[in-house]
Amino acid sequence: MHSYNLTVLGHQVSFKAKAEPERVEKACSLIEDRFKQLKEQGAQLSNERILIFLSLALADDMLEVQEKLLATEERLKSFLTSLTGLGD
């Protein structure tokens, strides 16, 4: 497990995670970039509201990827089943 002490969106955060440093850096960059984009689009919004929108957007991205993964797994199972039937 790796220990991290980072500054994200101007806030110090310390935590431990199994994730490799490169992935944590990518995650921080993604958060910083998305926050900046949302801030530019909604300049009148508070940072708190922008963070809520950011959380919702990231959660939606994750749910979409999970749905695609499930659909891919189902197609793969179907394909493997059809291959198994060819050997009969």
Secondary structure, DSSP 8 states (H G I E B T S, - for coil): -EEEEEEETTEEEEEEESS-HHHHHHHHHHHHHHHHHHHHHTTTS-HHHHHHHHHHHHHHHHHHHHHHHHHHHHHHHHHHHHHHHHT-
